[in-house]
Amino acid sequence: MAQLHTSTQGWPTRWDLLLRYRLIEVISLWEGRLTTNHLMRAFGIGRQQASKDINTYLAEHGQGNLEYDRHLKGYRPTPGFRPVFTRGLADEYLHMMHAREDLACSFESLAVRELNTEVLLPPARALKPEILRPILQACREGKRVEIRYASLSNPEPEYRVIQPHTVVHSGYRWHVRAWCEKSSEFRDFVLSRISEAPGITLPATHGADQDEAWNASVTLTLIPDPRLSRAQKAVIAGDYGMTDMQLSIPTRGALVSYVLQQLRVDSSPRERSPEAQQVVIKNRDEVARWLINSG
């Protein structure tokens, strides 16, 4: 049996334990409820082992971080929660969710990558657990939430009632897709612009199944900028892994603008040089209706 060794930080060096403890902290902090099922599904272990992992974490590493809530039928973070194996950043929740059940992205923080490689990540956006937790809960339970929200069109924070159904990370920032009772339409609300902990209220009347833009399947077709030379187009096609000089990207109608932002595809390509623009939208007329503004 493998022995449990500790590093100079007091961390167990067995990767499986590190990843389990990371999941314990991330799920409990950002979702507000941790159960043995989380560990069982993620690592393919039995309930007894999952329970042992949680108890060992609490006894040896995260004393006082979690408490059992009989109403939730799971553990929730205490007011004095202090992460041991994570940094308490929303990006860690993003990586874990993006990696799905295999938690592949969690290896990044274990310092196992080669020294001759480097990864540039966007700056971590300001997002507090007390903002994200009730939003996620409202999404799961189909509830309304009251928020105090500032936007570019209304920079002075104002109270709104929204009905959220999905939290999205666009690659640069977090937002929630929700029905806005003020504007009577589905919109995107940037989570870092919510200034107070949201208050969960009555059951929602609008969900994801009623969000046309969310349910619309859209395929973006990108091609090298026509202003480039034939040789330059071949280089760009190779960079983007194009087939027959075009790249097809399936997405949702509500996410078209975010995909274009990630790829730095300008909506007015003529205003940039072809070397800077590199790719343009071939089927612009088909996707134009989905280039909408956020809340």
C-alpha positions as CSV (number, residue, x, y, z in Angstrom):
1,M,0.0,0.0,0.0
2,A,1.3,3.5,-0.9
3,Q,2.4,5.5,2.1
4,L,1.1,9.0,2.7
5,H,4.0,11.4,2.8
6,T,3.8,15.1,3.4
7,S,5.5,18.0,1.8
8,T,7.1,20.9,3.5
9,Q,3.7,22.6,3.5
10,G,2.1,19.6,5.3
11,W,0.3,18.5,2.2
12,P,-0.2,14.8,1.3
13,T,1.9,14.1,-1.8
14,R,-0.4,11.4,-3.2
15,W,-2.1,13.0,-6.1
16,D,-5.4,11.2,-5.6
17,L,-5.7,12.6,-2.1
18,L,-4.7,16.1,-3.2
19,L,-7.4,16.1,-5.9
20,R,-10.0,14.8,-3.5
21,Y,-9.2,17.4,-0.9
22,R,-9.2,20.1,-3.6
23,L,-12.7,18.9,-4.7
24,I,-13.9,19.0,-1.1
25,E,-12.8,22.6,-0.8
26,V,-14.0,23.8,-4.2
27,I,-17.4,22.2,-4.2
28,S,-18.2,23.2,-0.6
29,L,-17.0,26.8,-1.0
30,W,-18.6,27.6,-4.3
31,E,-21.7,25.4,-4.3
32,G,-22.4,25.6,-0.6
33,R,-23.1,21.9,-0.3
34,L,-20.8,18.9,-0.3
35,T,-21.9,15.2,-0.2
36,T,-20.1,11.9,-0.5
37,N,-21.8,11.6,-3.9
38,H,-19.5,14.3,-5.2
39,L,-16.4,12.3,-4.4
40,M,-18.0,9.0,-5.5
41,R,-18.9,10.3,-8.9
42,A,-15.6,12.2,-9.5
43,F,-13.2,9.4,-8.4
44,G,-15.2,6.2,-8.8
45,I,-14.8,5.4,-5.1
46,G,-17.3,3.9,-2.6
47,R,-19.4,5.8,-0.1
48,Q,-17.3,4.5,2.8
49,Q,-14.1,5.8,1.3
50,A,-15.7,9.1,0.4
51,S,-16.9,9.6,4.0
52,K,-13.4,8.7,5.2
53,D,-11.8,11.3,3.0
54,I,-14.1,14.0,4.2
55,N,-13.5,13.1,7.9
56,T,-9.7,12.9,7.4
57,Y,-9.8,16.3,5.7
58,L,-11.7,17.8,8.6
59,A,-9.5,16.1,11.3
60,E,-6.1,16.6,9.8
61,H,-6.2,19.6,7.4
62,G,-9.3,21.7,7.4
63,Q,-10.4,21.8,11.0
64,G,-13.5,23.9,11.4
65,N,-14.0,24.5,7.7
66,L,-17.1,22.4,7.2
67,E,-20.2,21.5,9.3
68,Y,-22.9,19.0,8.6
69,D,-26.3,20.4,7.8
70,R,-29.2,18.0,8.3
71,H,-31.5,20.1,6.2
72,L,-29.1,20.1,3.2
73,K,-28.1,16.5,3.9
74,G,-24.5,17.5,3.3
75,Y,-21.6,19.6,4.5
76,R,-21.6,23.4,4.1
77,P,-18.7,25.8,4.6
78,T,-18.5,27.6,8.0
79,P,-18.2,31.4,8.2
80,G,-14.6,30.9,9.1
81,F,-13.7,28.7,6.1
82,R,-10.1,28.9,5.2
83,P,-8.9,26.9,2.1
84,V,-5.9,24.7,2.6
85,F,-5.4,23.0,-0.7
86,T,-6.9,25.7,-2.9
87,R,-6.7,29.5,-3.1
88,G,-10.4,30.2,-2.8
89,L,-10.7,31.6,-6.3
90,A,-13.7,31.2,-8.6
91,D,-11.3,30.1,-11.4
92,E,-10.7,26.9,-9.5
93,Y,-14.4,26.1,-9.6
94,L,-14.3,26.9,-13.3
95,H,-11.5,24.6,-14.0
96,M,-13.1,21.8,-12.0
97,M,-16.4,22.2,-13.8
98,H,-14.8,22.4,-17.2
99,A,-12.8,19.3,-16.6
100,R,-16.0,17.4,-15.7
101,E,-15.5,14.2,-13.8
102,D,-11.9,13.6,-14.6
103,L,-10.6,16.8,-12.9
104,A,-7.7,17.0,-15.4
105,C,-7.2,20.7,-15.0
106,S,-6.6,20.3,-11.3
107,F,-3.1,19.0,-12.0
108,E,-2.0,22.5,-12.9
109,S,-1.6,23.6,-9.3
110,L,0.4,20.4,-8.3
111,A,3.6,21.8,-9.8
112,V,4.2,18.8,-12.1
113,R,4.4,20.6,-15.4
114,E,7.8,21.0,-17.2
115,L,9.9,24.0,-16.4
116,N,10.4,24.9,-20.0
117,T,6.7,25.5,-20.6
118,E,4.6,28.5,-19.6
119,V,0.8,29.1,-19.7
120,L,-0.7,32.6,-19.8
121,L,-4.1,32.8,-18.1
122,P,-6.4,35.8,-18.1
123,P,-6.5,37.8,-14.8
124,A,-8.8,36.3,-12.2
125,R,-12.1,38.3,-12.1
126,A,-13.4,39.6,-8.8
127,L,-16.1,37.0,-7.7
128,K,-17.1,36.2,-4.2
129,P,-18.5,32.9,-3.0
130,E,-21.4,34.7,-1.3
131,I,-22.4,36.0,-4.8
132,L,-22.0,32.8,-6.8
133,R,-23.5,30.4,-4.2
134,P,-27.1,31.7,-4.1
135,I,-27.1,32.2,-7.9
136,L,-26.1,28.5,-8.4
137,Q,-28.7,27.5,-5.8
138,A,-31.4,29.5,-7.6
139,C,-30.4,27.9,-10.9
140,R,-30.7,24.4,-9.4
141,E,-34.0,25.1,-7.6
142,G,-35.7,27.3,-10.2
143,K,-36.0,30.3,-8.0
144,R,-36.0,34.1,-8.4
145,V,-33.2,36.2,-6.9
146,E,-33.0,39.8,-6.0
147,I,-29.7,41.5,-6.9
148,R,-28.2,44.9,-6.7
149,Y,-26.7,45.4,-10.1
150,A,-24.6,48.0,-12.0
151,S,-24.2,48.0,-15.8
152,L,-22.5,50.3,-18.3
153,S,-25.9,51.7,-19.2
154,N,-26.8,52.2,-15.5
155,P,-23.6,52.5,-13.6
156,E,-25.4,53.3,-10.3
157,P,-26.4,50.0,-8.7
158,E,-30.1,49.3,-8.8
159,Y,-32.2,46.5,-7.5
160,R,-33.5,43.9,-10.0
161,V,-35.3,40.6,-9.8
162,I,-33.9,38.0,-12.2
163,Q,-34.7,34.3,-12.8
164,P,-31.4,32.6,-13.5
165,H,-31.0,29.3,-15.2
166,T,-27.2,28.9,-16.1
167,V,-23.9,30.3,-14.9
168,V,-21.4,30.8,-17.8
169,H,-17.7,31.6,-17.9
170,S,-16.9,33.2,-21.2
171,G,-13.1,32.7,-20.9
172,Y,-12.6,36.1,-19.4
173,R,-15.5,36.7,-17.0
174,W,-18.4,35.1,-15.3
175,H,-22.1,35.8,-16.1
176,V,-25.4,34.3,-15.5
177,R,-28.1,33.8,-18.1
178,A,-31.4,34.9,-16.6
179,W,-34.9,36.3,-17.3
180,C,-34.9,40.0,-16.3
181,E,-38.2,41.0,-14.9
182,K,-37.4,44.7,-15.5
183,S,-36.8,44.3,-19.3
184,S,-39.0,41.2,-19.7
185,E,-36.4,39.3,-21.7
186,F,-33.5,36.9,-21.2
187,R,-30.2,38.7,-20.6
188,D,-26.6,38.1,-19.4
189,F,-25.7,39.5,-16.0
190,V,-22.0,39.9,-15.2
191,L,-21.5,38.4,-11.7
192,S,-18.7,40.8,-10.7
193,R,-21.2,43.7,-11.1
194,I,-23.5,42.3,-8.4
195,S,-22.6,44.3,-5.3
196,E,-24.5,42.4,-2.6
197,A,-25.3,38.8,-1.8
198,P,-28.4,37.9,-3.9
199,G,-31.5,37.1,-2.0
200,I,-33.4,34.0,-3.1
201,T,-37.2,34.5,-3.3
202,L,-40.2,33.0,-5.0
203,P,-40.3,30.2,-7.6
204,A,-39.3,31.3,-11.1
205,T,-41.7,31.3,-14.0
206,H,-39.1,31.5,-16.8
207,G,-36.5,28.8,-17.3
208,A,-33.9,27.6,-19.8
209,D,-36.5,25.8,-21.9
210,Q,-38.1,29.3,-22.7
211,D,-34.8,31.0,-23.6
212,E,-34.8,31.0,-27.4
213,A,-31.3,32.3,-27.8
214,W,-30.0,29.7,-25.3
215,N,-31.6,26.8,-27.1
216,A,-30.8,27.9,-30.6
217,S,-28.0,25.7,-32.1
218,V,-25.7,27.9,-34.2
219,T,-22.6,27.1,-36.2
220,L,-20.0,29.8,-36.7
221,T,-18.0,29.4,-39.9
222,L,-14.7,31.2,-39.9
223,I,-12.3,31.6,-42.9
224,P,-9.0,33.4,-43.3
225,D,-9.3,37.2,-44.0
226,P,-9.9,37.5,-47.8
227,R,-7.4,40.4,-47.8
228,L,-4.5,38.0,-47.0
229,S,-2.4,36.5,-49.7
230,R,-2.8,32.8,-50.6
231,A,0.3,31.8,-48.7
232,Q,-0.8,33.8,-45.6
233,K,-4.2,32.2,-45.7
234,A,-2.6,28.8,-45.7
235,V,-0.6,29.8,-42.6
236,I,-3.8,31.0,-40.8
237,A,-5.7,27.8,-41.8
238,G,-2.9,25.8,-40.2
239,D,-3.0,27.9,-37.0
240,Y,-6.7,27.3,-36.6
241,G,-6.8,23.7,-37.7
242,M,-9.1,24.5,-40.6
243,T,-10.5,22.0,-43.1
244,D,-10.8,23.2,-46.7
245,M,-9.8,26.7,-45.5
246,Q,-12.7,27.0,-43.0
247,L,-13.4,26.3,-39.4
248,S,-16.9,25.4,-38.1
249,I,-17.7,26.1,-34.4
250,P,-21.0,24.9,-33.0
251,T,-22.3,26.9,-30.1
252,R,-25.5,28.4,-28.7
253,G,-27.1,31.6,-30.1
254,A,-26.7,33.2,-26.7
255,L,-23.0,32.5,-26.7
256,V,-22.0,33.6,-30.3
257,S,-20.7,37.0,-29.1
258,Y,-18.5,35.4,-26.5
259,V,-17.0,32.9,-28.9
260,L,-16.1,35.8,-31.2
261,Q,-14.5,37.7,-28.3
262,Q,-12.4,34.7,-27.4
263,L,-11.1,34.5,-31.0
264,R,-10.7,38.3,-31.2
265,V,-12.9,38.4,-34.3
266,D,-13.9,42.0,-34.9
267,S,-17.5,42.7,-35.9
268,S,-16.1,45.4,-38.3
269,P,-13.0,43.6,-39.8
270,R,-12.3,46.4,-42.2
271,E,-11.2,48.6,-39.3
272,R,-8.3,46.3,-38.6
273,S,-5.4,45.2,-40.8
274,P,-5.8,41.6,-42.2
275,E,-2.6,40.5,-40.3
276,A,-4.3,41.6,-37.1
277,Q,-7.8,40.3,-38.0
278,Q,-6.6,37.0,-39.4
279,V,-10.1,35.3,-39.6
280,V,-13.5,36.6,-40.5
281,I,-17.1,35.2,-40.2
282,K,-18.1,33.6,-43.5
283,N,-21.8,33.2,-42.5
284,R,-22.2,36.6,-40.9
285,D,-25.8,37.1,-42.1
286,E,-26.8,33.8,-40.4
287,V,-25.4,34.7,-37.0
288,A,-26.0,38.5,-37.0
289,R,-29.2,38.2,-35.0
290,W,-27.3,36.6,-32.1
291,L,-24.9,39.5,-31.7
292,I,-26.8,40.8,-28.7
293,N,-25.9,43.0,-25.7
294,S,-25.6,41.8,-22.1
295,G,-27.6,43.1,-19.2
